[in-house]
Amino acid sequence: MCEIDVNFEDLLTIVAVAFLSSFSHCYAMCGGFNLAFMRLHSASKNPIFFSLAYHLMRVVAYVFWGVICGGLGSILALNAKIQSLFLFILGIFMVLLALALAFRGKFLFFLEKNILFDAFFKGIMKKFLTLKGLRSALILGFCNGFVPCGLVYFFLASAMSRGSVLEGAFVMLIFGLSTLPALIFFMQLSHCLKQNFGQIFSYVSCFLIMIYGLKLSLFSLFTF
């Protein structure tokens, strides 16, 4: 029987990093798309409905990635030695990612340069940002889940480290849902918080990511 076995400490870290980052990093990365979409549907009868559809499809895209990464992790989990080595590498990657997100620079630029997004999804988003309606909301929201983002990479690495399709999908679901308040209901508050506390939220999130990565690497060493 398939079960989700995510301990409270990991769950709290996932929610905390996602929620805090949604008022800083996520607002900066996706806020432009979100504002453009909301402006397009501001005159409609139910703008909140289209906004919900947009963001729920973004979450669906994250879950899709979670299934893929969880599946890859489950394949590597078939061999204990390979899994331990893989978890160690993932942990080190998370530490480097935390530093890249905190201080930015060429490494983060390299990570967030996505050929697939530029070649395929960016063109689709440009096209549908000029159209109104539910179809536009669903397609734009799903494409937003493919926007190259260092923070998303942390959660994908976390999903992969679970070694389970179900848990990988669950991690990405929690991540997506934890970003909804800032990007749907508190856009004005998000702007204010980013202006005043964005740097603090970003550093706290990066610190949590680094601790999570170190913990994962140390755990893998003990199980190697």
N, C-alpha and C positions, 0 to 999 in steps of 0.2 A: 504493500500500500504506500502511495506517494505521500510524503509529509513535508511540511516546511519547518526546518529546524534552524531558526535564526534566534540567537540568544538576545536577551534584553539589551546588553551593552552594545552589541553591533547594531541593533535596531535603533537605539538612541543616537548613536554616532551618525547613522545614515540620515535620520530625520533632522538632526541638528545641523549637519553640514549642508543638506539640501535647503532647509528653511532659512538659515543665515545667509547662504550664498544667493538665494533668490532675491534678497534685498540689495545685493551688491553685484556679483558677477553675472547672474542670470538677467538682472534688469539691464545691465550694460550690453550683454550679448544679444538678448532676444527682445529687449524693450522696444527697439526700433521697429521690428516686424510687428510686434503687438500693437504699438501705437498707430502704425499705418493701417493695420487691419481694423482696429476700433474706430478710427476716423472714417474709414470707408463705410462702416455699418452704423455710424452714429445717428443717421437719419431714419434707420429702420425701426419698425414697431417693437422688436425684441432684440436690442443689441446684446444684452446679456446672454441670450440663448445662443447667438452666433459665437460669442466669445467662449462660452462653455464648450461648444462643439469643437472649436478651434483647439482649445487646450486639452480637451479629452483625447483628441486624435494625436496630439503631441505625446501624451502619456502612452497611447497605444503604440506609437513608434518606439518609445523607450522600452516598452514591454517586449516588442518584437526583437530589439537588440539584446534584451535580457535573455530571451529564449536561445538566441544564437550563441551568446557568450557562455551561458550556463551549459549549453550542449557541448561546446568545446572543452569547458572545464570538466565535464563529466567523462569525456573521452580520456583526458589526461589523468583523471582520478583512477583509471583502471590499473595503473601501475603506481605503487606507493612512492617509489624513489623519484620517478618522473614528476609526480604531483608535488612532492616536497620541494624539488628544484624549481618547478614552475611557480609555486607559491612564494618562494624566496625572491625570484626575479620580479614577480608582481609587486611584492612589498617594496623592493628597491625602486621600482617604477613609480609607485605611489609617493615615495619620499621625494624623488626628483620632480614629480609633478607638483607636489605641494610647494616646493621651492620655486618652480617655474611660475605657478599661479601667484605666489606672494611677490616675487620680484620682476616677473614678466621678462621680456627680452627675446633673443633669437630662438631659444629652445621652445618656448611656448608658441612662438610664431610658426616654427616648423611643425609642431604637433597639431596646430589648428589649421594648417594648410591642407585642405582635402580636395584632391583632384576630382573624385567622384561627385562631390557636392557642387563644385564649380562647373563641371561639365554637364551635369544632369539636373540636379534639384534647384539650383539657383535660377535657371531659365524658367522652370515651372512656377517657382514662387513669384518671379517678376510678372509672368503672364496672369496668374490668378489674383495678384494684389490689385489688379484693375477691375476685377469682377466681383459682384455681390452675390449673396445667397449661401445656402447651406453647403452646396457642392464645393464652392470656393473655400468655405471655412474648414471643411473636412480635409481637403487636399493640402491647403496651406499648413494646417496644424500637423498633419502627418509629415510633410516635408521639413517642418521646423525641427522635428525629432532627429533629422540628419545633419543639422547645422554643426560643423566641427567645433568642439568646445572642450577645453582641457578638463573642466569640471565633470562633464559627462563621461570622459575617459576614466576618471577615478571610479565612478559608479559602475562602468562596464567592467573594469578590472576587478571590482568587488564582486560583481555578478559572476565573473569567470572563476573567481577564487572559491565560490560556493560548491562547485563540482556537481551542480544539479540544475536541470532545465527549469524546474518549478521554482527553486530558490533564486535563480538568476532573474527570472521574470518578476518574482516578488520584490527583489531589491530595486529593480528599475521602476516597478509600480509605486513603491513607497517614495522613491526619489521624485518621480513625476508629480504625485499627489502633494508632496510637501512643498513644491514650488507654486502650487495653484493660488494660495492666498495672496502672495505678493504680485503675481502677474495677472490676476483677474480682479480681485476685490479691492486691493490697496495700491493701485498704480500711483496715485498722488502721494500716498504715504511712502511708497517705495522710493519715489524720487527724492522725497525729503530725507529719508533715512540714508539713502545712498550719498546724498550731499554731505550729511553730518556724521554718519557712522559707517559708511560703506567700507572705508579702509580697515576699520576695527573688525567688522563682520568678516571681511575677507581674510584678515590675518588669523582670526579665531578658527575659521573654516580650514585654512591651510594647516594650522597647528594640529587640528583633529585628524586631517588626512595623513599628516606625517606620523602621528602617533599610531594610527591604524596600520599604516604601511610598515612601521618598525615592528609592531606587534605581530603582524603576519609573517615577516621575515624571520623573526626570532622563533616563532612557533614552528616554522618549517625547518629550521635548523635542528630543533630538538626532536623532530619526527623523522629526520633524514636517515 
